Amino acid sequence: MRWVPEGLKYLGIRLSSELDKLFQLNYVSLLQQIKGDLRNWNLPHISWLGRINVLRMNVLPRLLYLFQTLPITVPQTYFSDLRQTFTGYVWRGKRARISYSELTRPVGRGGLGLPHAYFYYLAAFFSILYGLAKGTMGKLWENVLQAGITWPLSSLPWQSAPLANLGLRSHPLLGTLLRLWRKHGVALGLTTLTSRLTPLTHNPLFPPGLTPTFLDVLLPKPYIPLEAVVEDDRLLPLDRLVAPEIANKSMAKFQYAQLSHFIRSTTWLTEGLPPLAPFETFCTDKNRYGHIVSNLYSYIMRGAYKIDSPLLLKWETDLGVDISAEEWSRTFELTYFASRSQALRESNCKLFELVSYPVCFTCYGSIVA
């Protein structure tokens, strides 16, 4: 074995002794490869939907591999460059006829399903968060992470204390992960400002904490969440939280008073605790799921596209009818999946997206205004 000071390549990832060089060595070089490949594939016979499929089936897997194996901070300018590269390839360098938001909108919501690179980046990062929140994944890297921090890994997604208080401000992985989570988790509907999973133990915002024996009868978890001591938005009485022989002890009463004061000092119960958000339910489900990144991407897209496509309203206005959500769902299914012919599917998509208008020669008018 010999030391390689200039770095090495392992499983397709260029490693360096300097963390600052990882982005340039891997992400920037991959972007240049993608641009070169798309220039070579910019052939006139590749259809409109065919180009989207090229990005989905060839380019996306390469990006996902890098997002998952090298989770580092990536600047927004990188994703802006990717966006321009994708749209330039789809439209062959011409003016875009459909907005980027409609291109990336899920197929079942009236879009064309173009991969949204930044949302896939978030999904890859949040898959790590899912593994931490589960707490039972049994991965060796989780043991390495846990050895370097004070707080249980499974509590990190629901901690609201500043990263400095958690000692994670400069952590190369957890610091970046929690910054992204706190920036996008609530905005994308993955969690809520006040989570039922907020830790009551191992929480730097609750300095007195709870002794290891207090409330141990509740849950065999690394930490005790808020939902374990609350019912109908009220703190449970002490005799329902601990065994009767413990409830009469002065230390238990004192700690219960501290807990009550801590909860009352917040707006958790006055505003009411919201139900578990989709990501929270996903993390607390006892089942283990595959395709974590794909599932998380679907949650992110659902949160990012809460409003239906404006095309739906335009079609209803032009046709003079109200179309139900079930009918629109059926329309989307017929538009994209009614035929295996790529040419027919593309014609259907162009019609729905109002890119081309069929002409009725009988009345010399357009079917769509």
Secondary structure, DSSP 8 states (H G I E B T S, - for coil): ----TT-EEETTEEE-SSGGGHIIIIIIHHHHHHHHHHHHT--TTS-HHHHHHHIIIIIHHHHHHHHHHS-----HHHHHHHHHHHHHHHTTTS--SS-HHHHHS-GGGTS-----HHHHHHHHHHHHHHHHHH-----HHHHHHHHT-SS-GGGGGG--S-HHHHT-TT-TTHHHHHHHHHHHTTTTTSS-SS-TT-BSSS-TTSTT---TTTTTTT--SSS-BGGGSEETTEE--HHHHS-HHHHTSHHHHHHHHHHHHHHHTSSTTTS------HHHHHHH-SS--S-HHHHHHHHHHHHHT-S--HHHHHHHHHHT----HHHHHHHHHHHHHS-S-HHHHHHHHHHHTTSS--EETTTTEES--
